[in-house]
Amino acid sequence: MSAFAEAMRERVRDARAALEAAQADGDAYAVAMAADELDDALRLARVHGVDTGAATDPDEGRDGR
């Protein structure tokens, strides 16, 4: 596995965790920021062909990817 692919997977994992934490805290601003980060991380992974694992929610991230 390439270092880039592992870094992308880690970024997605971190973004998912941040989104879950913000949702649990009920912090709307943090949810929006975390969702943006997750969207960006998933987009970059997809563009570069990095498998980030199955999403647990079909609407994961803001744009449903």
VMD Tcl script that draws the C-alpha trace (Angstrom):
set ca {
  {0.00 0.00 0.00}
  {1.34 3.39 -0.92}
  {2.01 6.06 1.67}
  {-0.39 8.36 -0.19}
  {-3.22 5.81 -0.08}
  {-2.70 5.20 3.63}
  {-2.61 8.96 4.31}
  {-5.89 9.37 2.42}
  {-7.51 6.54 4.38}
  {-6.32 8.09 7.63}
  {-7.69 11.49 6.60}
  {-11.08 9.93 5.85}
  {-11.08 8.02 9.17}
  {-10.21 11.20 11.06}
  {-12.89 13.19 9.24}
  {-15.52 10.53 9.95}
  {-14.55 10.53 13.64}
  {-14.68 14.33 13.81}
  {-18.11 14.35 12.20}
  {-19.44 11.75 14.64}
  {-18.03 13.69 17.60}
  {-19.51 16.98 16.40}
  {-22.89 15.34 15.87}
  {-22.75 13.80 19.35}
  {-21.92 17.22 20.82}
  {-24.75 18.88 18.94}
  {-22.37 21.52 17.59}
  {-23.84 22.67 14.28}
  {-20.76 24.66 13.25}
  {-18.40 21.75 13.98}
  {-20.74 19.41 12.09}
  {-20.60 21.69 9.04}
  {-16.81 21.94 9.20}
  {-16.36 18.19 9.68}
  {-18.79 17.40 6.85}
  {-16.83 19.72 4.54}
  {-13.56 18.01 5.50}
  {-15.09 14.57 4.94}
  {-16.49 15.60 1.55}
  {-13.07 16.89 0.49}
  {-11.23 13.81 1.76}
  {-13.65 11.43 0.02}
  {-13.47 13.44 -3.21}
  {-9.67 13.37 -3.26}
  {-9.59 9.67 -2.47}
  {-12.05 8.95 -5.26}
  {-10.13 11.07 -7.79}
  {-6.95 9.15 -6.96}
  {-8.60 5.74 -6.90}
  {-8.12 5.16 -3.18}
  {-10.64 2.78 -1.60}
  {-11.73 4.29 1.71}
  {-13.99 1.44 2.75}
  {-17.74 1.19 2.63}
  {-19.64 4.16 4.00}
  {-21.96 3.25 6.83}
  {-24.41 5.94 5.78}
  {-25.50 6.47 2.17}
  {-25.59 10.22 2.84}
  {-22.11 10.32 4.34}
  {-20.57 13.74 3.94}
  {-22.63 16.63 2.68}
  {-22.82 15.60 -0.99}
  {-23.87 11.99 -0.33}
  {-20.57 10.37 -1.29}
}
mol new
graphics top color blue
foreach p $ca { graphics top sphere $p radius 0.5 }
foreach p [lrange $ca 0 end-1] q [lrange $ca 1 end] { graphics top cylinder $p $q radius 0.2 }
display resetview
